[in-house]
């Protein structure tokens, strides 16, 4: 893995964390599941992007 891959993964992790905090502020604490919508979709996409970048970092070079 190289520095570029590490920085990209860190940026994607920060994006995921920021979106998760946004979801927490939107959702009511009474619900145990996140309602579907744009914010939920953005969080899922950020999760997928982060997962893919972490997989790139695990590959042997």
N, CA, C and O atoms as CSV, one atom per row, in Angstrom:
chain,resi,resn,atom,element,x,y,z
A,1,UNK,N,N,0.856,-1.174,0.000
A,1,UNK,CA,C,0.000,0.000,0.000
A,1,UNK,C,C,0.894,1.227,0.000
A,1,UNK,O,O,2.023,1.192,0.490
A,2,UNK,N,N,0.378,2.300,-0.551
A,2,UNK,CA,C,1.179,3.522,-0.605
A,2,UNK,C,C,0.445,4.679,0.083
A,2,UNK,O,O,-0.707,4.549,0.496
A,3,UNK,N,N,1.131,5.787,0.191
A,3,UNK,CA,C,0.579,6.951,0.909
A,3,UNK,C,C,-0.706,7.456,0.252
A,3,UNK,O,O,-1.638,7.860,0.948
A,4,UNK,N,N,-0.762,7.436,-1.077
A,4,UNK,CA,C,-1.962,7.897,-1.780
A,4,UNK,C,C,-3.176,7.051,-1.392
A,4,UNK,O,O,-4.255,7.590,-1.146
A,5,UNK,N,N,-3.006,5.731,-1.337
A,5,UNK,CA,C,-4.100,4.847,-0.946
A,5,UNK,C,C,-4.535,5.093,0.497
A,5,UNK,O,O,-5.726,5.060,0.806
A,6,UNK,N,N,-3.582,5.334,1.364
A,6,UNK,CA,C,-3.889,5.596,2.771
A,6,UNK,C,C,-4.672,6.898,2.922
A,6,UNK,O,O,-5.662,6.953,3.652
A,7,UNK,N,N,-4.225,7.939,2.231
A,7,UNK,CA,C,-4.925,9.231,2.310
A,7,UNK,C,C,-6.335,9.135,1.746
A,7,UNK,O,O,-7.269,9.727,2.286
A,8,UNK,N,N,-6.485,8.383,0.650
A,8,UNK,CA,C,-7.809,8.219,0.055
A,8,UNK,C,C,-8.736,7.468,1.016
A,8,UNK,O,O,-9.897,7.846,1.176
A,9,UNK,N,N,-8.239,6.425,1.645
A,9,UNK,CA,C,-9.053,5.680,2.612
A,9,UNK,C,C,-9.430,6.556,3.805
A,9,UNK,O,O,-10.560,6.487,4.290
A,10,UNK,N,N,-8.499,7.374,4.279
A,10,UNK,CA,C,-8.783,8.269,5.402
A,10,UNK,C,C,-9.857,9.288,5.020
A,10,UNK,O,O,-10.737,9.596,5.823
A,11,UNK,N,N,-9.785,9.800,3.815
A,11,UNK,CA,C,-10.795,10.762,3.353
A,11,UNK,C,C,-12.164,10.104,3.242
A,11,UNK,O,O,-13.174,10.705,3.607
A,12,UNK,N,N,-12.200,8.874,2.740
A,12,UNK,CA,C,-13.470,8.167,2.629
A,12,UNK,C,C,-14.032,7.824,4.006
A,12,UNK,O,O,-15.245,7.861,4.209
A,13,UNK,N,N,-13.165,7.496,4.941
A,13,UNK,CA,C,-13.617,7.219,6.308
A,13,UNK,C,C,-14.195,8.484,6.942
A,13,UNK,O,O,-15.217,8.430,7.627
A,14,UNK,N,N,-13.539,9.616,6.713
A,14,UNK,CA,C,-14.038,10.884,7.252
A,14,UNK,C,C,-15.401,11.224,6.654
A,14,UNK,O,O,-16.286,11.719,7.352
A,15,UNK,N,N,-15.566,10.953,5.345
A,15,UNK,CA,C,-16.852,11.199,4.682
A,15,UNK,C,C,-17.932,10.315,5.298
A,15,UNK,O,O,-19.041,10.779,5.560
A,16,UNK,N,N,-17.611,9.040,5.529
A,16,UNK,CA,C,-18.573,8.121,6.131
A,16,UNK,C,C,-18.974,8.585,7.530
A,16,UNK,O,O,-20.154,8.567,7.880
A,17,UNK,N,N,-18.001,8.995,8.316
A,17,UNK,CA,C,-18.279,9.450,9.685
A,17,UNK,C,C,-19.149,10.700,9.677
A,17,UNK,O,O,-20.084,10.815,10.470
A,18,UNK,N,N,-18.844,11.636,8.783
A,18,UNK,CA,C,-19.638,12.866,8.698
A,18,UNK,C,C,-21.083,12.550,8.317
A,18,UNK,O,O,-22.014,13.115,8.891
A,19,UNK,N,N,-21.271,11.654,7.358
A,19,UNK,CA,C,-22.631,11.291,6.955
A,19,UNK,C,C,-23.360,10.533,8.060
A,19,UNK,O,O,-24.570,10.692,8.221
A,20,UNK,N,N,-22.643,9.715,8.821
A,20,UNK,CA,C,-23.295,8.987,9.910
A,20,UNK,C,C,-23.758,9.941,11.009
A,20,UNK,O,O,-24.809,9.732,11.615
A,21,UNK,N,N,-22.978,10.979,11.262
A,21,UNK,CA,C,-23.400,11.980,12.246
A,21,UNK,C,C,-24.620,12.742,11.758
A,21,UNK,O,O,-25.495,13.101,12.546
A,22,UNK,N,N,-24.673,12.991,10.439
A,22,UNK,CA,C,-25.829,13.670,9.864
A,22,UNK,C,C,-27.084,12.807,10.029
A,22,UNK,O,O,-28.152,13.318,10.366
A,23,UNK,N,N,-26.953,11.524,9.794
A,23,UNK,CA,C,-28.087,10.597,9.968
A,23,UNK,C,C,-28.548,10.588,11.418
A,23,UNK,O,O,-29.747,10.614,11.695
A,24,UNK,N,N,-27.599,10.552,12.336
A,24,UNK,CA,C,-27.950,10.540,13.756
A,24,UNK,C,C,-28.719,11.798,14.150
A,24,UNK,O,O,-29.612,11.740,14.995
A,25,UNK,N,N,-28.379,12.929,13.546
A,25,UNK,CA,C,-29.079,14.169,13.886
A,25,UNK,C,C,-30.469,14.226,13.261
A,25,UNK,O,O,-31.354,14.908,13.777
A,26,UNK,N,N,-30.664,13.519,12.159
A,26,UNK,CA,C,-31.959,13.516,11.475
A,26,UNK,C,C,-32.917,12.537,12.134
A,26,UNK,O,O,-34.078,12.866,12.378
A,27,UNK,N,N,-32.437,11.350,12.418
A,27,UNK,CA,C,-33.291,10.280,12.919
A,27,UNK,C,C,-33.712,10.521,14.365
A,27,UNK,O,O,-33.007,11.154,15.151
A,28,UNK,N,N,-34.861,10.001,14.675
A,28,UNK,CA,C,-35.357,10.067,16.050
A,28,UNK,C,C,-34.753,8.916,16.840
A,28,UNK,O,O,-34.534,7.837,16.289
A,29,UNK,N,N,-34.494,9.121,18.065
A,29,UNK,CA,C,-33.881,8.098,18.908
A,29,UNK,C,C,-34.838,6.950,19.216
A,29,UNK,O,O,-34.407,5.898,19.690
A,30,UNK,N,N,-36.138,7.139,18.950
A,30,UNK,CA,C,-37.120,6.101,19.232
A,30,UNK,C,C,-37.056,4.948,18.230
A,30,UNK,O,O,-37.542,3.854,18.516
A,31,UNK,N,N,-36.460,5.184,17.056
A,31,UNK,CA,C,-36.412,4.175,16.006
A,31,UNK,C,C,-35.082,3.430,16.048
A,31,UNK,O,O,-34.038,4.021,16.323
A,32,UNK,N,N,-35.130,2.139,15.777
A,32,UNK,CA,C,-33.902,1.359,15.764
A,32,UNK,C,C,-33.354,1.189,14.359
A,32,UNK,O,O,-32.241,0.692,14.190
A,33,UNK,N,N,-34.123,1.595,13.330
A,33,UNK,CA,C,-33.679,1.502,11.947
A,33,UNK,C,C,-33.709,2.875,11.299
A,33,UNK,O,O,-34.514,3.732,11.663
A,34,UNK,N,N,-32.818,3.072,10.331
A,34,UNK,CA,C,-32.773,4.336,9.591
A,34,UNK,C,C,-33.795,4.268,8.465
A,34,UNK,O,O,-33.853,3.284,7.727
A,35,UNK,N,N,-34.585,5.298,8.341
A,35,UNK,CA,C,-35.561,5.363,7.262
A,35,UNK,C,C,-34.850,5.579,5.931
A,35,UNK,O,O,-33.794,6.210,5.884
A,36,UNK,N,N,-35.417,5.064,4.865
A,36,UNK,CA,C,-34.806,5.247,3.553
A,36,UNK,C,C,-34.927,6.712,3.132
A,36,UNK,O,O,-35.810,7.432,3.598
A,37,UNK,N,N,-34.051,7.128,2.269
A,37,UNK,CA,C,-34.043,8.494,1.786
A,37,UNK,C,C,-32.672,8.861,1.259
A,37,UNK,O,O,-31.777,8.020,1.182
A,38,UNK,N,N,-32.518,10.117,0.897
A,38,UNK,CA,C,-31.260,10.582,0.306
A,38,UNK,C,C,-30.090,10.443,1.275
A,38,UNK,O,O,-29.004,10.021,0.879
A,39,UNK,N,N,-30.302,10.792,2.526
A,39,UNK,CA,C,-29.214,10.716,3.509
A,39,UNK,C,C,-28.803,9.267,3.747
A,39,UNK,O,O,-27.614,8.976,3.878
A,40,UNK,N,N,-29.754,8.372,3.804
A,40,UNK,CA,C,-29.464,6.955,3.995
A,40,UNK,C,C,-28.720,6.397,2.783
A,40,UNK,O,O,-27.778,5.619,2.936
A,41,UNK,N,N,-29.134,6.786,1.598
A,41,UNK,CA,C,-28.468,6.342,0.380
A,41,UNK,C,C,-27.037,6.836,0.295
A,41,UNK,O,O,-26.140,6.104,-0.123
A,42,UNK,N,N,-26.828,8.082,0.695
A,42,UNK,CA,C,-25.477,8.649,0.686
A,42,UNK,C,C,-24.577,7.915,1.677
A,42,UNK,O,O,-23.401,7.681,1.398
A,43,UNK,N,N,-25.123,7.559,2.819
A,43,UNK,CA,C,-24.344,6.819,3.817
A,43,UNK,C,C,-23.981,5.429,3.306
A,43,UNK,O,O,-22.855,4.967,3.494
A,44,UNK,N,N,-24.929,4.771,2.666
A,44,UNK,CA,C,-24.651,3.436,2.113
A,44,UNK,C,C,-23.576,3.522,1.026
A,44,UNK,O,O,-22.692,2.669,0.957
A,45,UNK,N,N,-23.652,4.545,0.183
A,45,UNK,CA,C,-22.662,4.716,-0.873
A,45,UNK,C,C,-21.276,4.978,-0.272
A,45,UNK,O,O,-20.279,4.424,-0.734
A,46,UNK,N,N,-21.222,5.815,0.746
A,46,UNK,CA,C,-19.948,6.097,1.401
A,46,UNK,C,C,-19.367,4.828,2.023
A,46,UNK,O,O,-18.155,4.618,1.995
A,47,UNK,N,N,-20.224,3.993,2.577
A,47,UNK,CA,C,-19.783,2.726,3.151
A,47,UNK,C,C,-19.197,1.821,2.072
A,47,UNK,O,O,-18.151,1.202,2.269
A,48,UNK,N,N,-19.878,1.749,0.934
A,48,UNK,CA,C,-19.401,0.914,-0.160
A,48,UNK,C,C,-18.066,1.419,-0.705
A,48,UNK,O,O,-17.158,0.629,-0.961
A,49,UNK,N,N,-17.947,2.736,-0.881
A,49,UNK,CA,C,-16.694,3.317,-1.376
A,49,UNK,C,C,-15.542,3.042,-0.416
A,49,UNK,O,O,-14.440,2.704,-0.848
A,50,UNK,N,N,-15.789,3.183,0.870
A,50,UNK,CA,C,-14.759,2.923,1.876
A,50,UNK,C,C,-14.355,1.453,1.858
A,50,UNK,O,O,-13.167,1.138,1.926
A,51,UNK,N,N,-15.325,0.559,1.769
A,51,UNK,CA,C,-15.038,-0.868,1.718
A,51,UNK,C,C,-14.161,-1.212,0.521
A,51,UNK,O,O,-13.211,-1.985,0.643
A,52,UNK,N,N,-14.479,-0.643,-0.625
A,52,UNK,CA,C,-13.683,-0.907,-1.824
A,52,UNK,C,C,-12.258,-0.382,-1.689
A,52,UNK,O,O,-11.307,-1.043,-2.106
A,53,UNK,N,N,-12.114,0.789,-1.114
A,53,UNK,CA,C,-10.769,1.346,-0.947
A,53,UNK,C,C,-9.958,0.522,0.043
A,53,UNK,O,O,-8.759,0.323,-0.157
A,54,UNK,N,N,-10.579,0.050,1.087
A,54,UNK,CA,C,-9.862,-0.801,2.036
A,54,UNK,C,C,-9.448,-2.119,1.388
A,54,UNK,O,O,-8.389,-2.658,1.710
A,55,UNK,N,N,-10.265,-2.641,0.483
A,55,UNK,CA,C,-9.901,-3.855,-0.235
A,55,UNK,C,C,-8.685,-3.613,-1.131
A,55,UNK,O,O,-7.818,-4.478,-1.255
A,56,UNK,N,N,-8.626,-2.448,-1.748
A,56,UNK,CA,C,-7.451,-2.089,-2.566
A,56,UNK,C,C,-6.206,-2.085,-1.702
A,56,UNK,O,O,-5.150,-2.554,-2.125
A,57,UNK,N,N,-6.322,-1.567,-0.516
A,57,UNK,CA,C,-5.157,-1.482,0.378
A,57,UNK,C,C,-4.691,-2.863,0.836
A,57,UNK,O,O,-3.514,-3.040,1.149
A,58,UNK,N,N,-5.601,-3.849,0.881
A,58,UNK,CA,C,-5.233,-5.184,1.356
A,58,UNK,C,C,-4.544,-6.018,0.290
A,58,UNK,O,O,-3.913,-7.028,0.601
A,59,UNK,N,N,-4.661,-5.602,-0.966
A,59,UNK,CA,C,-4.051,-6.372,-2.055
A,59,UNK,C,C,-2.535,-6.369,-1.920
A,59,UNK,O,O,-1.923,-5.363,-1.560
A,60,UNK,N,N,-1.957,-7.505,-2.214
A,60,UNK,CA,C,-0.496,-7.609,-2.204
A,60,UNK,C,C,0.069,-6.892,-3.433
A,60,UNK,O,O,-0.480,-6.992,-4.530
A,61,UNK,N,N,1.150,-6.183,-3.236
A,61,UNK,CA,C,1.764,-5.480,-4.367
A,61,UNK,C,C,3.107,-6.077,-4.699
A,61,UNK,O,O,3.775,-5.616,-5.625
